[in-house]
Amino acid sequence: MLQAGAEIVVIVAAVIVGLIAMWIIVTIPVWIAAKILTLGRAKFTRAMLVTGVGPIVYAIVFFVSRGILTIALGSQVLPAIIAFIIAFVAWIGIFKKGFDTGWIGALGIAVLAVIVFSVIGIVVTLLIQAIVPQAPSITPIPLQRA
């Protein structure tokens, strides 16, 4: 019984450490993008806050608006599309408020962060595959050598 409890504690600790590590890794491209687009005003701690709050706000807005729209429209697909757009605007609003920028600047941060994240993912994948050739790709883009 004690061993099973210890295993659960180890699993929970590993999940928490993994989530924190993933949060930091995802924050880096957002911080770099915000640093570029706010002319150096962005702080890493602010990027961590925005990166942590953004997905929570996105999820809440998406599920609430999809639920309301599904009731109002009676469909499944159209409410999901509209809810996605509303949630995306809310997410950009978090960037806008968090980095004290306009809507275009916030959208630019989001787009540039995705680009930076993709480049970092490709570089990390190539490094991992150079060290361990059988390692799976961590990017959606297959980078296997011919």
Secondary structure by P-SEA (a helix, b strand, c coil): caaaaaaaaaaaaaaaaaaaaaaaaaaaaaaaaaaaaacccccaaaaaaaaaaaaaaaaaaaaaaaaaaaaacccccaaaaaaaaaaaaaaaaaaaaaacccaaaaaaaaaaaaaaaaaaaaaaaaaaaaaccccccccccccccc
